[in-house]
Amino acid sequence: MKIAILGAGGVGGYYGGLLARNGHDVCVLARTSNLSALQERGLQIRTPEESFTVRVQASDNVKDFSEVNCALVAVKNYSLAEIAPAAAFLAEQGALIVPLLNGVEVVDQLVAHGVPQAQLVGGLTAISVIRTAPGVFERRSPFQRVVLGELAKSQPERKQRIDAIAQVFREAGVDASVSADITADLWRKFAFIASMAAACGLSRTAIGPLRATPLGHLLIERAVREVIGVARARKVALADDEAERTMKTIDGLPEAMKPSLLIDLEAGRPTEIEDLSGAVSRLGKACGVETPVHDTAAAAIGISAKNLTTDKH
């Protein structure tokens, strides 16, 4: 299978390396020092179990890629508009577009930027991976999970293509599956990641110290319940005990665990707060659900992140 990676950050680079090692034709859209490293040295992968380097096609021009079967969109949300024209180009050539971003508005945003909805597949990933240097990608979590799913009823041949993409991931060692309700799965992940980002971002601390205090734990729980409330108002099919399930997952995390938003805040980089708490706030307002924790996080973290980024420059 020919697979394009649109966005050679942690997630895109890592999965591109796995798929290339397993014999697939991988082409990576990259730029600056990352592009130079991929062209000169190849794509380097480091995991708790092993390290390896593979060769991939790398270019800063998506028109250099032809006959792509599947394109993984793996940028941060704030870079989505920048990468969308490349996704639209490949979609028009027949590629299925699989976004692996945080959030529940990604598909709508890609459509608004010209990507044909008929070529979009719902997707999510659960993994902790970072780019440690140009062309070098390190997985730090013991898990690497990908879930794909149809966003609407499709033709049987399209379902076969989605099944084939999931199988490609499985053969590369990834825990990959096809969901019967990808919208619900996206909201389940969203409840987890948006609430972690809001609570840890507001407190500027890892999850352990925060949940160890009664009010800290309550802050996390309220953030989770707000997301679940918005999802229910939007008729997303979640379990009756979805909030309790999410809290059980959060309560089981290692004490030092930090969401990527907090890591970005600490480094003075842009954050995804507008697509996490900001989205909860916007969607909640639209359907009449109050979201005070996420309203506060979107305002406070958004201002703080802007100031930090400005100060660094």
C-alpha positions in Angstrom: 0.0 0.0 0.0 1.2 3.5 -0.7 0.8 5.8 2.3 1.4 9.5 2.7 2.2 11.1 6.0 1.0 14.7 6.2 2.8 16.1 9.2 6.0 14.6 10.3 5.7 15.2 14.0 5.7 12.5 16.6 2.6 10.6 15.6 3.1 10.9 11.8 6.8 10.1 11.9 6.4 7.2 14.2 3.6 5.4 12.3 5.4 6.2 9.0 8.5 4.5 10.2 6.6 1.4 11.3 4.7 1.1 8.0 7.8 1.6 5.9 9.7 -1.1 7.8 6.8 -3.4 7.1 7.3 -3.0 3.4 4.9 -0.3 2.5 5.7 2.6 0.2 5.7 5.6 2.6 6.0 9.2 1.5 6.4 12.0 4.1 5.4 15.6 3.6 8.0 17.6 5.7 10.0 20.8 5.7 13.2 22.5 6.9 15.5 20.5 9.1 13.1 17.6 9.4 13.0 17.3 5.6 16.8 17.4 5.3 17.2 14.7 8.0 14.7 12.4 6.3 16.3 12.8 2.9 19.9 12.4 4.2 19.7 9.9 7.0 16.2 8.3 6.8 13.5 8.1 9.4 14.8 6.9 12.8 12.5 5.2 15.3 13.2 4.5 19.0 10.9 2.5 21.3 11.3 0.9 24.7 12.0 -2.3 22.8 14.2 -1.4 19.9 15.6 1.2 17.5 15.8 1.2 13.7 16.1 3.4 10.7 14.2 3.2 7.4 14.3 5.0 4.1 11.2 6.9 3.0 10.3 9.3 0.2 10.3 12.8 1.7 9.4 16.1 0.0 7.9 19.5 0.8 5.7 19.3 -2.2 2.7 17.0 -2.1 2.6 16.9 -5.9 5.7 14.8 -5.8 3.5 12.0 -4.4 1.4 9.9 -6.8 -1.0 6.9 -6.6 -1.4 7.3 -2.8 -4.0 4.9 -1.3 -4.2 6.4 2.2 -3.0 9.7 3.7 -2.5 10.0 7.5 -3.1 13.6 8.7 -1.0 13.9 11.9 -0.3 17.5 12.7 -1.4 19.6 15.7 -4.8 21.1 15.3 -3.4 24.6 14.9 -1.6 23.5 11.8 -4.6 21.8 10.2 -5.4 24.7 7.9 -1.8 24.7 6.6 -1.8 21.0 5.8 -5.4 20.8 4.4 -4.6 21.7 0.8 -2.2 18.7 0.6 -5.0 16.5 2.0 -7.4 17.9 -0.5 -5.0 17.3 -3.4 -4.5 13.6 -2.4 -8.2 13.1 -1.8 -9.0 14.3 -5.3 -6.5 11.8 -6.6 -8.5 9.0 -4.9 -6.7 8.6 -1.5 -8.6 8.0 1.7 -7.8 10.7 4.2 -7.4 9.5 7.8 -7.0 12.3 10.4 -5.3 11.2 13.7 -5.7 14.4 15.6 -7.2 15.3 19.0 -10.6 16.8 19.0 -14.1 16.2 17.5 -14.2 19.0 14.9 -11.4 17.8 12.7 -13.5 16.3 9.9 -15.7 19.4 9.7 -12.6 21.6 9.6 -11.0 19.6 6.8 -14.2 19.7 4.8 -14.4 23.5 5.3 -10.8 23.6 3.8 -11.8 21.7 0.7 -11.3 18.0 1.5 -14.1 16.0 0.0 -16.2 14.5 2.8 -16.6 11.3 0.8 -12.8 10.6 1.1 -12.6 11.2 4.8 -12.4 8.4 7.4 -12.8 8.8 11.1 -9.6 8.0 13.0 -7.9 8.3 16.4 -4.8 7.1 18.0 -3.7 6.5 21.6 0.0 6.8 22.0 2.8 8.8 23.6 5.4 9.7 21.0 7.6 12.7 20.4 10.0 13.9 17.8 13.3 14.2 19.7 15.3 15.6 16.9 14.9 16.2 13.1 14.0 12.8 11.6 14.1 11.0 15.0 10.8 9.8 16.6 10.5 8.1 20.1 7.6 6.2 21.5 7.4 6.4 25.2 4.2 4.6 25.9 3.8 0.8 26.1 0.7 1.1 24.0 0.1 2.1 20.4 -3.5 2.0 19.4 -5.3 3.2 16.2 -9.1 3.1 15.7 -10.7 3.7 12.3 -14.3 4.0 11.3 -16.8 5.1 8.7 -18.4 8.5 9.3 -21.5 7.6 7.4 -22.9 4.7 5.4 -20.6 3.7 2.6 -20.3 1.3 -0.2 -19.0 -2.2 0.6 -15.8 -1.6 -1.4 -15.0 1.5 0.8 -15.5 -0.6 3.9 -13.0 -3.1 2.5 -10.5 -0.3 2.0 -10.9 0.8 5.6 -10.5 -2.8 6.8 -7.3 -3.1 4.7 -5.8 0.1 6.3 -6.5 -1.3 9.7 -4.9 -4.6 8.7 -1.8 -2.7 7.5 -1.4 -1.2 10.9 -1.9 -4.6 12.7 0.7 -6.2 10.5 3.1 -3.4 11.6 2.6 -4.3 15.3 -0.1 -1.6 16.1 -3.2 -2.5 18.1 -5.6 -1.4 15.3 -9.4 -1.9 15.0 -12.4 -0.7 13.0 -15.1 0.9 15.0 -18.8 0.4 14.6 -19.4 3.9 15.9 -16.3 6.1 15.4 -18.1 9.2 16.5 -18.7 7.8 19.9 -15.1 6.6 20.1 -13.8 10.1 19.2 -15.9 11.6 21.9 -14.7 9.1 24.5 -11.1 10.0 23.7 -12.1 13.7 23.7 -13.6 13.5 27.2 -10.3 12.0 28.4 -7.8 14.3 26.6 -9.7 17.6 26.8 -10.3 17.1 30.6 -6.7 16.1 31.3 -5.5 19.1 29.3 -7.9 21.5 31.1 -7.1 20.4 34.6 -3.4 19.9 34.2 -3.1 23.1 32.2 -4.9 25.2 34.8 -2.9 23.7 37.7 0.4 23.5 35.7 1.1 20.1 37.2 1.2 16.4 36.2 -1.9 14.3 36.9 -0.6 12.7 40.1 -0.3 15.7 42.4 -3.6 17.1 41.0 -5.8 14.1 41.6 -4.2 13.5 45.0 -6.1 16.5 46.4 -9.9 16.4 46.9 -10.5 19.6 45.0 -8.0 18.6 42.3 -9.8 15.3 41.7 -13.2 17.2 41.7 -11.8 19.6 39.0 -10.9 16.7 36.7 -14.3 15.0 37.3 -16.2 18.1 36.6 -14.3 18.6 33.4 -15.1 15.1 32.3 -18.8 15.4 33.1 -19.0 18.6 31.1 -17.7 16.9 27.9 -20.0 13.9 28.4 -22.9 16.3 28.9 -22.2 18.1 25.6 -21.8 14.7 23.8 -25.2 13.5 25.1 -26.8 16.8 24.1 -25.5 16.1 20.6 -27.0 12.6 20.6 -23.7 10.8 20.7 -24.3 7.2 21.9 -22.2 7.0 25.1 -22.6 4.5 27.9 -24.6 5.6 31.0 -21.5 5.3 33.1 -19.1 6.9 30.6 -17.9 9.6 33.0 -17.1 6.9 35.6 -15.2 4.9 33.0 -13.2 7.9 32.0 -12.4 8.8 35.6 -11.2 5.2 36.2 -8.8 5.5 33.3 -7.5 8.9 34.6 -7.2 7.5 38.1 -5.0 4.7 36.8 -2.5 6.9 35.0 1.1 7.1 36.2 1.6 10.0 38.6 4.1 11.8 36.3 1.8 11.7 33.3 1.4 15.1 31.6 -0.9 15.8 28.7 0.8 17.1 25.6 -0.9 20.5 26.1 0.9 21.0 29.4 4.2 20.0 27.8 3.6 22.5 25.1 2.8 25.2 27.7 5.9 24.5 29.6 8.0 24.8 26.4 6.4 28.0 25.4 4.9 26.5 22.2 1.4 27.0 20.7 -1.2 24.7 22.3 -4.4 23.0 21.1 -6.6 24.6 23.8 -8.9 26.1 21.3 -9.7 22.7 19.8 -10.0 21.1 23.3 -11.6 23.2 26.0 -12.4 25.9 23.4 -14.4 23.3 21.4 -16.2 22.1 24.6 -17.2 25.7 25.4 -18.4 26.5 21.9 -20.3 23.2 21.4 -21.8 23.4 24.9 -23.1 26.9 24.2 -24.6 25.8 21.0 -26.6 23.1 22.6 -27.4 24.8 25.9 -25.0 22.9 28.2 -23.0 24.9 30.7 -19.3 24.2 30.7 -17.6 26.4 33.4 -14.4 24.4 33.8 -13.7 24.3 30.1 -14.8 28.0 29.7 -12.2 28.9 32.3 -9.5 26.7 30.8 -10.1 28.1 27.3 -9.8 31.6 28.6 -7.0 31.3 31.1 -4.8 28.8 29.2 -5.4 30.5 25.9 -4.2 33.9 27.2 -1.3 32.3 29.1 -0.1 30.3 26.0 -0.3 33.4 23.9 1.8 35.4 26.3 4.4 32.6 26.7 4.7 32.3 22.9 5.1 36.0 22.5 7.7 36.2 25.3 9.8 33.5 23.6 10.0 35.6 20.4 
